[in-house]
């Protein structure tokens, strides 16, 4: 049975099942606030997926900062733009 946290309008949080949440009426919410039911949560991410994140961080050890390279020495795979379009011809022909 999964339990969710529901925050009342007064800021307190109650633990509810999905069935309880779906059957919750405005009168129920008013009653819970009138008896000061619930608790204040200090950490809003308690029990969330953020807390349970098991994915490891990937550090690329092959990365070299650009300071190690001279940009003029890097070979380009691109054709120069001037080779694609011949700018010496008149375009009005």
N, C-alpha and C positions, 0 to 999 in steps of 0.2 A: 504494500500500500504506500503510495507516494504522498508525501506531505509537502504543502507549499506554505510560504509565508505570505500573509495578507496584512497590509498596513491599514489600520483603522484611521478615520479622519482626525483623531486626536494624536496621531503619531505613534501609537503603540502597535506592536506586531503580534499577531496570533498565528498559530500553526493550524492549518485546515487541510483536510483531504479534499480531493476534487469534488466528491459528492457533497461534502459539507458546503463548499464554496458555491456550487450550483444551486443549492437549496437555501442559501443565505438571503434573507429579506432585509429591507430597510429597518424594520423593527428589531431584528436580531442585532444589527450593527449598533443601533441606539442602545439596546440593552447591554451589549458588551462594553460600550463606552460608559454607561451609567454605573456599572459595577467596577469600573477601572480595571478591566481585564486586559491581559496582554503584558508585554514587556518592551522596553526600549532596546533597540539593537544598536550596538556601538559600531559594528562592522557590517555595512550593507551587503558585503559579498560573502557572508557566512554561508557555507554549504553550496556556493554557486560553482558553475563550471570554471570560472576564473581560478578558484582555489584548487580545483582538481586537475588543472592542466598538466599533463605528464610529458608533453612534447619537449624534446631536447632542443637546445639552441644550436644552430649550425653555424660554425665559424669557418669561413673560407680561408684556408691557410695559403692558397695559391695567389691571393690578391696581393698585388704590389702597388703601392701608392704611385700616382702619376709623377711624383718628384724624381723617381728613378728612371724615367724615360724622357728622351728628348722628342717632342712631338714631330719634329721634322724627320726623325729616323724611323718612324713607324710606317711600314708599308701599307698602302691603301689598296683595297680591292675594287674601289669605285673607279670608273672611267672619269677623266676630267670632263666637265660640262662642255668645254669648248670643242672636244672631240665628237660629241654627240650632235651638236648643232654648229654648222659652219656659219659663223657670224660675218665672214668676209663677203658673202654674196648679198646682193640687194634683195630684200624680201618682197618688193613690189612687182617682181617679174611675173 
